[in-house]
Amino acid sequence: MSLTSKQPRPKKCSVKTCRASFVPRQSFQSWCSPDCGVVLARAKQEKKRVELAQVERREIKVRKEKLKTRSDHMREAQQAFNEFIRWRDQLAGHPCISSGKPLDWSGNAVDAGHYRSVGSAPHLRFDERNCHAQSKQDNRFLSGNAVDYRIGLIARIGQEAVDALESDQSVRKYTVDEIKAIKAEYRAKTRELKKGQAA
């Protein structure tokens, strides 16, 4: 009884721009010609290069994260919180909290202004009742325009809430982990607002 060697089945070339049918010489062969073999080898090298670059970027990110100081984390958390406040008030159609004038959202003319400043009441820096969209003019050049801010704040959140903010003298020390959690929370809340706007 003679044994006949099994003939390999035809395959399609793995190169997407080719896809020609061919009979492989070896079972692992996935290219139809030397040119396609070179294309696949280069694609494999490129994929490996991209993967290595991604790993390197992740490692750099981890190293940078470890080098951050408490104040770096606080600055990033404040930026995330402030961005949320601006998005919240923009989507709600709120005017400037202090002047009552429409805000110019087209450029960089809107701040997240605190009623009780971060310097005088750091424990309220992440209190959403204490921070509202405000024109840069009022926030930076009119020192927050506190008198008109208070009038606008009473109209927006009510006298009782304003009284609670004004009488709050609690002391709050944030740990680095708490600051990181605040940053993550407000980035997530901002993403939700943006998603809702896009829907």
BAKE-545504 format. One record per residue (C-alpha): x, y, z; residue in three letters. Coordinates in steps of 0.2 Angstrom, whole numbers, padded with zeros to 4 digits, m for minus. Layout:
BEGIN
{c1=X&c2=Y&c3=Z&residu=ala}
...
***
This chain:
BEGIN
{c1=0000&c2=0000&c3=0000&residu=met}
{c1=0008&c2=0016&c3=m0005&residu=ser}
{c1=0007&c2=0032&c3=0005&residu=leu}
{c1=0004&c2=0048&c3=m0004&residu=thr}
{c1=0010&c2=0064&c3=0004&residu=ser}
{c1=m0004&c2=0075&c3=0009&residu=lys}
{c1=m0005&c2=0091&c3=m0003&residu=gln}
{c1=m0006&c2=0107&c3=0007&residu=pro}
{c1=m0022&c2=0117&c3=0004&residu=arg}
{c1=m0022&c2=0133&c3=m0005&residu=pro}
{c1=m0022&c2=0149&c3=0006&residu=lys}
{c1=m0026&c2=0167&c3=0004&residu=lys}
{c1=m0011&c2=0179&c3=0005&residu=cys}
{c1=m0011&c2=0188&c3=0022&residu=ser}
{c1=m0006&c2=0204&c3=0014&residu=val}
{c1=m0023&c2=0214&c3=0014&residu=lys}
{c1=m0019&c2=0223&c3=m0003&residu=thr}
{c1=m0015&c2=0206&c3=m0011&residu=cys}
{c1=m0026&c2=0192&c3=m0004&residu=arg}
{c1=m0021&c2=0181&c3=m0019&residu=ala}
{c1=m0023&c2=0162&c3=m0018&residu=ser}
{c1=m0008&c2=0152&c3=m0017&residu=phe}
{c1=m0001&c2=0134&c3=m0011&residu=val}
{c1=0011&c2=0136&c3=0003&residu=pro}
{c1=0027&c2=0127&c3=0003&residu=arg}
{c1=0027&c2=0127&c3=0022&residu=gln}
{c1=0012&c2=0125&c3=0034&residu=ser}
{c1=0017&c2=0142&c3=0043&residu=phe}
{c1=0018&c2=0152&c3=0026&residu=gln}
{c1=0005&c2=0165&c3=0025&residu=ser}
{c1=0012&c2=0175&c3=0010&residu=trp}
{c1=0011&c2=0171&c3=m0008&residu=cys}
{c1=0027&c2=0179&c3=m0015&residu=ser}
{c1=0044&c2=0186&c3=m0008&residu=pro}
{c1=0037&c2=0203&c3=m0010&residu=asp}
{c1=0022&c2=0200&c3=0001&residu=cys}
{c1=0034&c2=0191&c3=0013&residu=gly}
{c1=0044&c2=0207&c3=0014&residu=val}
{c1=0028&c2=0217&c3=0017&residu=val}
{c1=0022&c2=0206&c3=0031&residu=leu}
{c1=0039&c2=0206&c3=0039&residu=ala}
{c1=0039&c2=0225&c3=0039&residu=arg}
{c1=0022&c2=0226&c3=0046&residu=ala}
{c1=0027&c2=0214&c3=0060&residu=lys}
{c1=0042&c2=0225&c3=0064&residu=gln}
{c1=0031&c2=0241&c3=0064&residu=glu}
{c1=0018&c2=0233&c3=0075&residu=lys}
{c1=0032&c2=0228&c3=0087&residu=lys}
{c1=0039&c2=0246&c3=0086&residu=arg}
{c1=0022&c2=0254&c3=0090&residu=val}
{c1=0020&c2=0241&c3=0105&residu=glu}
{c1=0037&c2=0246&c3=0112&residu=leu}
{c1=0033&c2=0264&c3=0110&residu=ala}
{c1=0016&c2=0262&c3=0120&residu=gln}
{c1=0025&c2=0253&c3=0134&residu=val}
{c1=0038&c2=0266&c3=0135&residu=glu}
{c1=0025&c2=0280&c3=0135&residu=arg}
{c1=0016&c2=0271&c3=0149&residu=arg}
{c1=0032&c2=0269&c3=0159&residu=glu}
{c1=0036&c2=0287&c3=0157&residu=ile}
{c1=0018&c2=0292&c3=0163&residu=lys}
{c1=0021&c2=0281&c3=0178&residu=val}
{c1=0038&c2=0289&c3=0182&residu=arg}
{c1=0031&c2=0306&c3=0180&residu=lys}
{c1=0016&c2=0302&c3=0191&residu=glu}
{c1=0028&c2=0296&c3=0205&residu=lys}
{c1=0038&c2=0312&c3=0203&residu=leu}
{c1=0023&c2=0323&c3=0206&residu=lys}
{c1=0022&c2=0333&c3=0222&residu=thr}
{c1=0006&c2=0336&c3=0232&residu=arg}
{c1=0004&c2=0353&c3=0225&residu=ser}
{c1=0005&c2=0346&c3=0207&residu=asp}
{c1=m0009&c2=0334&c3=0211&residu=his}
{c1=m0019&c2=0349&c3=0219&residu=met}
{c1=m0016&c2=0360&c3=0204&residu=arg}
{c1=m0022&c2=0346&c3=0192&residu=glu}
{c1=m0038&c2=0342&c3=0203&residu=ala}
{c1=m0042&c2=0361&c3=0203&residu=gln}
{c1=m0040&c2=0362&c3=0184&residu=gln}
{c1=m0052&c2=0347&c3=0183&residu=ala}
{c1=m0065&c2=0354&c3=0195&residu=phe}
{c1=m0064&c2=0371&c3=0187&residu=asn}
{c1=m0067&c2=0363&c3=0169&residu=glu}
{c1=m0082&c2=0355&c3=0176&residu=phe}
{c1=m0089&c2=0371&c3=0183&residu=ile}
{c1=m0087&c2=0380&c3=0167&residu=arg}
{c1=m0095&c2=0365&c3=0157&residu=trp}
{c1=m0109&c2=0364&c3=0170&residu=arg}
{c1=m0113&c2=0383&c3=0169&residu=asp}
{c1=m0111&c2=0384&c3=0150&residu=gln}
{c1=m0123&c2=0370&c3=0147&residu=leu}
{c1=m0136&c2=0377&c3=0159&residu=ala}
{c1=m0135&c2=0394&c3=0150&residu=gly}
{c1=m0129&c2=0404&c3=0165&residu=his}
{c1=m0123&c2=0422&c3=0163&residu=pro}
{c1=m0108&c2=0428&c3=0173&residu=cys}
{c1=m0112&c2=0425&c3=0192&residu=ile}
{c1=m0107&c2=0443&c3=0197&residu=ser}
{c1=m0111&c2=0454&c3=0182&residu=ser}
{c1=m0126&c2=0445&c3=0176&residu=gly}
{c1=m0120&c2=0448&c3=0158&residu=lys}
{c1=m0119&c2=0434&c3=0145&residu=pro}
{c1=m0102&c2=0425&c3=0145&residu=leu}
{c1=m0091&c2=0423&c3=0130&residu=asp}
{c1=m0088&c2=0405&c3=0128&residu=trp}
{c1=m0079&c2=0406&c3=0111&residu=ser}
{c1=m0062&c2=0410&c3=0118&residu=gly}
{c1=m0053&c2=0410&c3=0134&residu=asn}
{c1=m0063&c2=0423&c3=0143&residu=ala}
{c1=m0072&c2=0413&c3=0157&residu=val}
{c1=m0065&c2=0408&c3=0174&residu=asp}
{c1=m0072&c2=0396&c3=0187&residu=ala}
{c1=m0073&c2=0410&c3=0200&residu=gly}
{c1=m0074&c2=0405&c3=0219&residu=his}
{c1=m0086&c2=0416&c3=0230&residu=tyr}
{c1=m0075&c2=0412&c3=0245&residu=arg}
{c1=m0057&c2=0412&c3=0238&residu=ser}
{c1=m0046&c2=0397&c3=0238&residu=val}
{c1=m0033&c2=0407&c3=0248&residu=gly}
{c1=m0046&c2=0412&c3=0262&residu=ser}
{c1=m0056&c2=0396&c3=0262&residu=ala}
{c1=m0046&c2=0382&c3=0255&residu=pro}
{c1=m0058&c2=0369&c3=0262&residu=his}
{c1=m0072&c2=0376&c3=0250&residu=leu}
{c1=m0061&c2=0375&c3=0234&residu=arg}
{c1=m0070&c2=0359&c3=0228&residu=phe}
{c1=m0087&c2=0365&c3=0234&residu=asp}
{c1=m0099&c2=0366&c3=0219&residu=glu}
{c1=m0110&c2=0379&c3=0228&residu=arg}
{c1=m0095&c2=0390&c3=0230&residu=asn}
{c1=m0089&c2=0391&c3=0212&residu=cys}
{c1=m0097&c2=0397&c3=0197&residu=his}
{c1=m0093&c2=0403&c3=0179&residu=ala}
{c1=m0087&c2=0421&c3=0179&residu=gln}
{c1=m0080&c2=0433&c3=0167&residu=ser}
{c1=m0061&c2=0435&c3=0168&residu=lys}
{c1=m0064&c2=0454&c3=0169&residu=gln}
{c1=m0074&c2=0452&c3=0186&residu=asp}
{c1=m0064&c2=0437&c3=0193&residu=asn}
{c1=m0046&c2=0444&c3=0189&residu=arg}
{c1=m0048&c2=0463&c3=0187&residu=phe}
{c1=m0062&c2=0467&c3=0199&residu=leu}
{c1=m0055&c2=0455&c3=0213&residu=ser}
{c1=m0070&c2=0443&c3=0210&residu=gly}
{c1=m0083&c2=0457&c3=0211&residu=asn}
{c1=m0088&c2=0450&c3=0228&residu=ala}
{c1=m0103&c2=0461&c3=0232&residu=val}
{c1=m0112&c2=0457&c3=0215&residu=asp}
{c1=m0106&c2=0439&c3=0216&residu=tyr}
{c1=m0115&c2=0438&c3=0233&residu=arg}
{c1=m0131&c2=0445&c3=0225&residu=ile}
{c1=m0130&c2=0433&c3=0210&residu=gly}
{c1=m0126&c2=0418&c3=0221&residu=leu}
{c1=m0141&c2=0421&c3=0232&residu=ile}
{c1=m0152&c2=0422&c3=0217&residu=ala}
{c1=m0144&c2=0406&c3=0210&residu=arg}
{c1=m0143&c2=0394&c3=0226&residu=ile}
{c1=m0153&c2=0404&c3=0239&residu=gly}
{c1=m0150&c2=0414&c3=0255&residu=gln}
{c1=m0148&c2=0398&c3=0266&residu=glu}
{c1=m0135&c2=0390&c3=0256&residu=ala}
{c1=m0125&c2=0407&c3=0255&residu=val}
{c1=m0126&c2=0409&c3=0274&residu=asp}
{c1=m0120&c2=0391&c3=0275&residu=ala}
{c1=m0105&c2=0395&c3=0264&residu=leu}
{c1=m0101&c2=0411&c3=0273&residu=glu}
{c1=m0102&c2=0403&c3=0291&residu=ser}
{c1=m0091&c2=0387&c3=0286&residu=asp}
{c1=m0075&c2=0389&c3=0295&residu=gln}
{c1=m0070&c2=0370&c3=0295&residu=ser}
{c1=m0053&c2=0365&c3=0292&residu=val}
{c1=m0050&c2=0352&c3=0278&residu=arg}
{c1=m0033&c2=0343&c3=0275&residu=lys}
{c1=m0033&c2=0333&c3=0259&residu=tyr}
{c1=m0022&c2=0318&c3=0257&residu=thr}
{c1=m0014&c2=0315&c3=0240&residu=val}
{c1=m0026&c2=0300&c3=0237&residu=asp}
{c1=m0041&c2=0311&c3=0241&residu=glu}
{c1=m0034&c2=0324&c3=0229&residu=ile}
{c1=m0032&c2=0311&c3=0215&residu=lys}
{c1=m0049&c2=0304&c3=0218&residu=ala}
{c1=m0056&c2=0322&c3=0217&residu=ile}
{c1=m0047&c2=0324&c3=0200&residu=lys}
{c1=m0054&c2=0308&c3=0194&residu=ala}
{c1=m0071&c2=0312&c3=0199&residu=glu}
{c1=m0072&c2=0329&c3=0191&residu=tyr}
{c1=m0064&c2=0322&c3=0175&residu=arg}
{c1=m0078&c2=0309&c3=0174&residu=ala}
{c1=m0091&c2=0322&c3=0178&residu=lys}
{c1=m0085&c2=0333&c3=0164&residu=thr}
{c1=m0084&c2=0318&c3=0152&residu=arg}
{c1=m0103&c2=0315&c3=0156&residu=glu}
{c1=m0108&c2=0333&c3=0153&residu=leu}
{c1=m0098&c2=0333&c3=0136&residu=lys}
{c1=m0106&c2=0316&c3=0131&residu=lys}
{c1=m0124&c2=0323&c3=0136&residu=gly}
{c1=m0120&c2=0338&c3=0125&residu=gln}
{c1=m0115&c2=0328&c3=0110&residu=ala}
{c1=m0130&c2=0316&c3=0111&residu=ala}
***
